[in-house]
Amino acid sequence: MKTLRMITGGAAVALATSLVGCGNSSPQTQDNTAVENIVVAVGALPDSLTPAPWGGSASHVVLSGLGSQLLQYKVGESDGKTCPEPSTEVAGRLAESAEPSEDGTGVVVKLRDLTSQFGNKLSAEDVRWSFDIGMQRQPVMRGTLKSSGFNVEDLVKVIDDRTIQLNTAGLTSYTEESLQNNLFYVHDSTEAKKHITPEDPTANNWLSKNLADYSGWKLEEFSPGASLTLTADPNWEGERGAVKRVSVKAVQSTATRSQLVETGEVQVANGFEYDQYKSLEKAPGVTVLNCPSQTRDTMMINTKTGPLADPKVRHALSMAIDRDSLVKGAYAGFGEPAGSIFPMVEGSPTYKFDKAEAKKLLTEAGYGNGFPLTLSYSATRPGPVAAKSAVLIQSMLKEVGIDVQLQNVASSTDFSTALLEGRYQAVLYAEPIVIADPAFYSYAFYGTGAPSNSTGWSNPEFDKARSELAATPDEEAEKRDGLLKKMASLVDEGAAILSLVETRGVLVTKDGLPGAVPLTNGQIYFNALGR
């Protein structure tokens, strides 16, 4: 259990968590009767093996699967047929332990004894260099570290070869938890530095196509956007299942993906149309894991110009969408209609389906005859359901006079880039939980100046409440609940992002394959397969 302690006398929240490896497996001593060669089929793969350029959900597939981060969320053991309870507790991955420094100025991390694909030992310099170049190549990483309480101007202090201190400006309720974020990827700096050039001071051009990390996997082949094949490194000292080879294939057609699963050519797959999950539940030799999730599918709205700059218009959009029908028609019942912007808060007035009130609000805003609206979407995120959702929403908004034109963006990288740069009018999106503490994910898209806040909306009262939530330990549940409700009310009033459906973590696997469990962000960890 995550333990937080309030320090008086002007100090911030301090934390103390001893980290242990996830699960009860011993290194490289798994059941050899498990499947050793696994093929994973996904909707999209990224163009890079690093977080830059960011490819949305496609990047999560690779970075979560490889897992060269300091920490991880603990995942309960699975028998391959049922889902363990989701956890927000963190455990060590590359880190042996992480705890506050004695003087309260940072988090001290002790590293495990691990070896890279090139025979180099995991070192403090690897972490220092990786975090430094990570902030250069991906500005969102810098913003995430800063919002998590870290001192980004003076981040890493090397104590010895296997111990570092990550300096903090003020600890939050999720400072430690953030270290499992996929953006915080640790490379083998000894090898990577050999590929630095004047044009590429972070070696990202080389790293984007080659593996030099502490994941325990060797790169057999990588075709950007198409396929990734890995083989287990026998010299890696970490914990893993019996799987020795993982092939990840981007299969855009959900029908083809479903056929590959049913014929046994693919052992793990996700990202199907939801009605296909219903069919796959009946297929012999196939398990459909329907797991709890905090992920929400949303509509993001650019509030900077035009009709959507008026909150009344945004409220009208929300009230014109029949979320119950959306769950039934697009999600085949896999999910719940959202009751507010955050999963644990219900009953927002602007989430009530009311066409008459929506028309009234549009008239009051001066758009009684409606207006044209471009709604962008991509099958890469939130998935194939986006196309069905887009068509249903187009029909619903037509009922109140809004003429919706649909724009399908095929490339995951193009979609994510346009989103971050605010090049959209309205867009269907998904918010997989990368840091489970609501004090973080409520910042990422809604906080003033947050790296992923491209809607143009901000609110000082929201920022103040969120900062207070970040400084409140988990043990003060009643206070945190009250703050979260206040924040939800402010976001729903602003209506720059509309939550549509609270989704499930659904994964299709070969019967009896242990370790294939959706992580908090919906992906799988390759070293857990067969465990």
C-alpha positions in Angstrom: 0.0 0.0 0.0 1.3 3.4 -0.9 2.1 5.3 2.3 2.1 9.1 2.5 3.0 11.3 5.4 2.3 15.0 5.8 5.3 16.9 6.9 4.7 20.1 8.8 6.8 23.2 9.0 6.5 24.1 5.3 7.7 20.8 3.9 5.7 18.9 1.3 4.2 15.5 1.2 6.7 12.7 1.8 6.4 9.1 0.8 8.0 5.9 1.8 7.5 2.7 -0.2 9.7 -0.3 -0.3 9.6 -1.8 -3.7 9.8 -5.5 -4.5 9.5 -7.4 -7.7 5.9 -8.0 -9.0 4.6 -11.5 -8.6 6.1 -14.6 -7.0 8.2 -15.9 -10.0 11.9 -16.6 -9.7 14.2 -15.3 -12.4 14.1 -17.4 -15.6 12.5 -20.4 -13.7 9.1 -20.5 -15.2 7.0 -23.5 -16.3 8.5 -24.7 -19.6 5.3 -26.3 -20.7 3.9 -22.8 -21.4 3.9 -21.4 -25.0 7.4 -20.1 -25.8 6.6 -18.3 -29.0 3.8 -15.7 -28.9 2.3 -13.7 -31.7 0.5 -10.5 -30.6 -1.9 -8.7 -33.0 -2.6 -5.0 -32.5 -4.3 -2.3 -34.5 -1.2 -0.1 -34.9 2.5 0.0 -34.1 4.5 3.2 -33.8 7.2 4.6 -36.1 9.7 4.6 -33.2 10.9 2.3 -30.4 11.3 5.5 -28.2 8.7 8.0 -27.0 9.7 10.4 -29.8 7.8 10.9 -32.0 4.9 9.9 -29.8 2.5 7.5 -31.5 -0.4 7.4 -29.0 -1.7 4.0 -28.1 0.7 2.4 -30.6 3.7 3.7 -28.5 2.1 2.3 -25.4 2.1 -1.1 -27.0 5.9 -1.1 -27.4 7.0 0.8 -24.4 4.7 -1.0 -21.9 5.6 -4.3 -23.5 9.3 -3.8 -23.2 9.1 -2.2 -19.8 12.5 -0.5 -19.3 11.2 1.8 -16.7 12.2 2.2 -13.0 8.9 1.2 -11.6 5.7 -0.6 -12.6 2.2 -1.0 -11.3 1.8 -4.3 -9.5 -0.3 -6.8 -11.4 -1.9 -9.7 -9.6 -1.3 -13.2 -10.7 -3.6 -14.5 -13.5 -4.6 -18.0 -14.4 -5.2 -16.9 -18.0 -9.0 -17.0 -17.5 -9.8 -14.2 -15.0 -8.6 -10.7 -14.3 -6.8 -9.8 -11.1 -8.0 -6.8 -9.3 -6.4 -3.6 -10.7 -3.8 -2.0 -8.4 -2.4 1.5 -8.0 0.5 0.1 -5.9 3.9 0.4 -7.5 6.7 -2.2 -7.5 10.2 -2.3 -8.8 11.1 -3.0 -12.4 14.6 -1.6 -13.0 14.6 -0.2 -9.4 15.3 -2.4 -6.4 13.9 0.3 -4.1 12.7 3.9 -4.1 12.2 6.0 -0.9 12.5 9.6 0.2 15.9 11.0 1.0 16.6 11.7 4.7 16.6 15.4 4.1 13.4 15.4 2.1 14.9 16.8 -1.1 14.3 13.9 -3.4 13.6 10.2 -4.0 16.5 7.8 -3.6 16.5 5.0 -6.2 18.6 1.9 -5.9 19.0 0.0 -9.1 18.8 -3.8 -9.7 21.7 -5.8 -11.1 20.6 -6.0 -14.8 22.4 -6.4 -18.1 21.6 -4.8 -21.4 21.6 -6.5 -24.8 25.1 -5.2 -25.3 26.5 -6.7 -22.0 26.5 -3.4 -20.1 25.4 -3.2 -16.5 22.5 -0.9 -15.5 24.0 2.2 -13.9 23.2 5.5 -12.4 24.6 7.2 -15.5 22.1 5.3 -17.6 19.2 6.9 -15.6 20.8 10.3 -15.6 21.5 10.3 -19.4 18.1 8.8 -20.3 16.1 11.3 -18.3 18.2 14.2 -19.7 17.8 13.2 -23.3 14.2 12.1 -22.7 13.3 15.7 -21.7 15.1 17.0 -24.8 13.4 14.7 -27.3 9.9 14.7 -25.8 8.8 17.9 -24.1 5.8 16.2 -22.6 8.2 14.2 -20.4 9.6 17.4 -18.9 6.1 18.6 -18.2 5.1 15.3 -16.6 8.2 15.2 -14.4 7.6 18.8 -13.3 3.9 18.3 -12.5 4.9 15.1 -10.5 7.1 17.3 -8.2 10.5 16.7 -9.6 13.1 19.5 -10.0 13.6 19.4 -13.8 16.3 22.0 -13.7 18.5 19.8 -11.5 16.9 16.3 -11.7 19.4 13.6 -11.1 22.1 13.4 -8.5 24.4 10.3 -8.8 25.2 8.9 -5.4 27.1 5.8 -6.6 27.1 3.6 -9.6 23.8 1.9 -8.7 22.2 4.7 -6.6 20.7 8.0 -7.7 18.6 10.7 -6.1 15.8 12.2 -8.2 15.6 15.7 -6.8 12.2 17.2 -6.0 10.8 20.7 -5.8 7.9 19.4 -3.7 6.6 15.9 -3.4 3.0 15.1 -4.5 0.7 12.2 -3.9 1.9 10.6 -7.2 5.6 11.6 -7.3 6.9 8.0 -6.9 4.0 6.5 -8.9 5.0 8.6 -11.9 8.2 6.7 -12.3 6.4 3.9 -14.0 5.3 6.2 -16.9 6.3 5.0 -20.3 7.9 8.3 -21.1 10.5 7.7 -18.4 12.3 5.1 -20.4 15.9 4.0 -19.4 18.4 3.2 -22.1 21.8 1.6 -22.1 23.7 4.9 -22.3 27.1 3.3 -22.9 25.9 1.9 -26.2 23.5 4.7 -27.2 26.2 7.4 -26.8 28.2 5.7 -29.6 25.5 6.8 -32.0 25.3 10.5 -31.1 25.9 12.9 -34.0 25.9 16.7 -34.2 22.5 16.5 -35.9 21.2 14.0 -33.4 22.6 14.8 -29.9 20.2 12.4 -28.2 20.9 9.4 -30.5 17.1 9.2 -31.0 17.5 8.4 -34.7 19.4 5.2 -33.8 17.4 4.4 -30.7 14.2 4.7 -32.6 15.1 1.7 -34.7 17.4 -0.3 -32.3 17.1 -1.6 -28.7 19.7 -0.6 -26.1 17.9 -0.9 -22.8 17.3 -3.2 -19.8 14.0 -4.8 -21.0 15.6 -8.3 -21.3 14.7 -8.6 -25.0 16.9 -8.6 -28.1 15.6 -7.0 -31.3 15.2 -9.5 -34.1 13.4 -7.0 -36.4 11.5 -3.8 -36.4 9.5 -2.5 -39.4 8.1 0.9 -38.3 4.3 0.9 -38.1 4.2 -2.8 -39.2 6.0 -5.4 -37.0 8.3 -6.0 -34.1 10.0 -9.3 -33.2 11.9 -9.9 -30.0 13.8 -12.8 -28.5 14.5 -13.3 -24.8 18.0 -12.3 -23.7 19.4 -15.3 -21.8 21.9 -13.1 -19.9 19.2 -10.8 -18.5 18.8 -11.3 -14.7 15.2 -10.1 -14.3 12.0 -11.9 -13.8 10.1 -13.3 -16.8 7.7 -16.0 -17.9 8.4 -18.9 -20.2 7.9 -17.0 -23.4 11.2 -16.8 -25.4 10.0 -15.0 -28.5 7.4 -12.3 -29.1 6.2 -11.1 -32.5 3.9 -8.1 -32.5 2.1 -7.5 -35.8 0.0 -4.4 -36.8 -3.1 -5.8 -38.4 -5.5 -3.0 -39.2 -8.4 -5.2 -40.2 -10.3 -6.3 -37.2 -11.9 -9.1 -39.3 -8.4 -10.4 -40.2 -7.3 -10.1 -36.6 -10.3 -12.1 -35.4 -9.6 -14.8 -38.0 -6.0 -15.1 -36.9 -7.0 -15.5 -33.3 -9.6 -18.2 -34.1 -7.1 -20.2 -36.2 -4.5 -20.1 -33.4 -2.0 -18.1 -35.5 -2.2 -15.2 -32.9 -2.2 -15.8 -29.2 -2.9 -12.3 -27.9 -4.9 -9.5 -29.5 -6.9 -6.4 -28.6 -8.5 -3.4 -30.3 -11.5 -5.2 -31.8 -15.0 -4.0 -32.6 -16.9 -4.6 -29.5 -19.4 -6.9 -31.1 -16.5 -9.0 -32.2 -15.6 -9.7 -28.6 -19.1 -11.2 -28.2 -18.4 -13.6 -31.1 -14.9 -14.4 -29.9 -16.3 -15.4 -26.4 -17.9 -18.4 -28.2 -14.8 -19.4 -30.2 -13.0 -22.7 -29.0 -9.6 -22.2 -27.5 -10.0 -18.5 -27.0 -10.5 -16.5 -23.8 -11.9 -13.0 -23.7 -10.7 -11.2 -20.6 -13.2 -8.4 -19.7 -11.3 -6.5 -17.0 -12.0 -3.4 -14.9 -10.5 -0.2 -16.3 -10.3 3.5 -15.5 -10.0 4.5 -19.2 -12.6 6.8 -20.7 -13.4 7.5 -24.3 -13.9 11.2 -24.8 -14.6 14.0 -27.1 -12.0 16.9 -27.0 -13.2 20.3 -28.2 -11.1 23.2 -29.4 -12.5 26.1 -27.4 -10.3 28.8 -29.0 -12.4 30.0 -31.9 -15.8 29.8 -33.6 -19.1 28.4 -32.1 -17.2 26.0 -29.8 -15.7 29.0 -27.9 -19.1 29.4 -26.2 -19.6 27.1 -23.2 -23.4 27.0 -24.0 -22.6 25.4 -27.3 -20.3 22.8 -25.7 -23.0 22.1 -23.1 -25.4 21.6 -26.0 -23.1 19.1 -27.7 -22.9 17.1 -24.4 -26.7 17.0 -23.9 -27.4 16.1 -27.5 -25.3 12.9 -27.1 -27.2 9.8 -25.9 -24.5 8.0 -24.1 -26.7 5.0 -23.2 -27.4 4.4 -27.0 -23.7 4.9 -27.7 -22.7 2.1 -25.2 -25.3 -0.2 -26.8 -24.7 0.7 -30.4 -21.0 1.1 -30.6 -19.6 -0.8 -27.5 -22.0 -3.8 -27.5 -22.5 -3.2 -23.8 -18.8 -3.3 -22.9 -18.7 -0.2 -20.8 -20.8 2.3 -18.9 -22.2 5.7 -20.0 -20.2 8.4 -18.4 -21.9 10.5 -15.7 -19.2 13.2 -15.6 -15.7 13.9 -16.7 -14.1 11.6 -14.0 -15.0 7.9 -13.5 -15.7 8.1 -9.8 -18.0 11.1 -10.0 -21.6 10.9 -11.3 -24.6 13.1 -11.9 -23.3 16.0 -13.9 -26.2 18.1 -15.2 -24.5 18.6 -18.6 -24.3 14.8 -19.1 -28.1 14.4 -19.1 -29.4 13.5 -22.5 -31.9 16.2 -23.3 -32.3 17.2 -27.0 -34.8 20.0 -26.2 -32.4 21.6 -23.7 -29.6 21.2 -26.2 -31.6 23.1 -28.9 -32.5 25.8 -26.4 -28.8 26.4 -25.5 -27.9 26.6 -29.2 -30.6 29.2 -29.8 -29.4 31.2 -26.8 -25.9 31.1 -28.1 -27.0 32.4 -31.5 -26.8 29.1 -33.3 -30.5 28.1 -33.5 -29.9 26.9 -37.1 -26.9 24.9 -36.1 -23.4 25.2 -37.6 -20.9 22.9 -39.4 -18.5 20.8 -37.3 -15.6 18.7 -38.3 -15.2 15.7 -36.0 -11.8 13.9 -36.3 -11.2 10.3 -35.2 -8.7 7.5 -35.7 -9.0 3.8 -35.3 -5.5 3.9 -33.6 -7.1 5.6 -30.6 -9.4 4.8 -29.0 -9.7 2.0 -31.5 -12.0 0.6 -34.2 -15.0 1.7 -32.1 -14.2 5.3 -33.0 -15.7 4.9 -36.5 -19.0 3.6 -35.1 -19.1 6.2 -32.4 -18.4 9.0 -34.9 -21.3 7.9 -37.1 -23.7 7.6 -34.2 -22.6 11.0 -32.8 -22.9 12.6 -36.3 -26.5 11.3 -36.3 -27.3 12.5 -32.7 -25.9 16.0 -33.3 -27.9 16.3 -36.6 -31.0 16.0 -34.5 -30.2 19.4 -32.9 -29.1 21.0 -36.2 -25.3 20.5 -36.1 -23.9 19.4 -39.5 -21.0 17.0 -38.6 -18.4 16.2 -41.2 -16.2 13.2 -40.2 -12.5 13.1 -40.7 -10.6 9.8 -40.4 -6.9 10.1 -39.6 -5.2 6.8 -40.4 -1.7 7.4 -39.0 -1.3 7.1 -35.2 1.7 9.6 -35.3 -0.2 12.1 -37.4 -3.3 11.8 -35.1 -1.3 12.3 -31.9 0.7 15.2 -33.3 -2.4 17.1 -34.5 -4.0 16.5 -31.1 -1.0 17.9 -29.2 -0.8 20.9 -31.5 -4.5 21.7 -31.2 -5.2 21.2 -35.0 -8.8 20.0 -34.6 -12.3 21.4 -34.1 -13.5 18.3 -32.2 -11.9 14.9 -31.9 -12.8 11.5 -30.5 -10.1 10.4 -28.1 -9.3 8.0 -25.3 -7.5 8.7 -22.0 -5.7 5.5 -20.9 -4.5 6.0 -17.4 -0.7 6.4 -17.5 -0.5 7.6 -13.8 -3.5 6.3 -11.9 -3.7 9.0 -9.2 -6.5 11.4 -10.3 -4.3 14.3 -9.1 -2.1 13.6 -12.1 -4.5 12.6 -14.9 -6.8 15.5 -14.0 -3.8 17.8 -14.6 -2.6 16.3 -17.8 -5.5 17.4 -20.0 -7.2 20.1 -17.9 -4.5 22.0 -15.9 -3.3 25.4 -17.1 -0.2 24.9 -19.2 -0.4 21.1 -19.0 1.5 19.4 -21.9 -1.6 17.6 -23.2 -4.1 20.4 -22.7 -4.6 21.6 -26.3 -8.3 22.6 -25.9 -7.6 26.1 -24.8 -9.6 25.8 -21.6 -8.2 26.5 -18.2 -9.5 27.6 -14.8 -7.5 29.0 -11.8 -10.0 27.5 -9.3 -9.5 24.1 -10.9 -5.8 24.5 -10.7 -5.9 25.4 -7.0 -8.2 22.4 -6.2 -6.0 20.0 -8.2 -2.8 21.2 -6.4 -4.5 20.6 -3.1 -5.5 17.1 -4.2 -1.9 16.4 -5.1 -0.8 17.5 -1.7 -3.4 15.3 0.1 -2.4 11.7 1.0 -4.5 8.7 0.0 -5.4 8.1 3.7 -7.5 11.3 3.7 -10.1 9.8 1.4 -13.0 12.0 2.3 -11.0 15.2 1.6 -9.7 13.8 -1.7 -13.2 12.8 -2.7 -14.6 16.3 -2.0 -11.8 17.9 -4.0 -12.3 15.6 -6.9 -16.0 16.3 -7.0 -15.3 20.1 -7.0 -12.8 19.6 -9.9 -15.3 17.5 -11.9 -17.9 20.2 -11.5 -15.5 22.9 -12.8 -14.4 20.8 -15.8 -18.0 19.8 -16.7 -19.0 23.5 -16.5 -16.1 24.3 -18.9 -17.0 21.3 -21.1 -13.8 21.4 -23.1 -13.6 17.6 -22.9 -16.7 15.4 -22.7 -16.4 12.0 -21.3 -18.5 9.6 -23.4 -18.0 6.0 -22.2 -16.2 4.4 -19.3 -14.6 1.5 -21.0 -13.4 -2.0 -20.0 -10.0 -3.5 -20.5 -10.7 -6.2 -22.9 -8.0 -8.6 -24.1 -8.3 -11.8 -26.3 -5.9 -14.6 -25.5 -5.2 -18.2 -26.2 -6.9 -20.4 -23.6 -4.7 -20.9 -20.5 -2.0 -18.4 -21.3 -0.9 -16.9 -18.0 0.4 -13.4 -17.6 -1.6 -11.9 -20.4 -3.3 -9.3 -18.2 -4.1 -5.7 -19.3 -2.0 -3.1 -17.5 -3.5 0.1 -16.2 -3.1 1.6 -19.7 -4.7 -1.4 -21.4 -1.4 -2.9 -22.7 0.5 -6.1 -21.8 4.1 -6.5 -20.3 5.9 -9.1 -22.5 8.0 -10.5 -19.6 4.8 -11.4 -17.8 3.7 -13.7 -20.6 3.8 -17.3 -19.5 4.3 -16.4 -15.8 
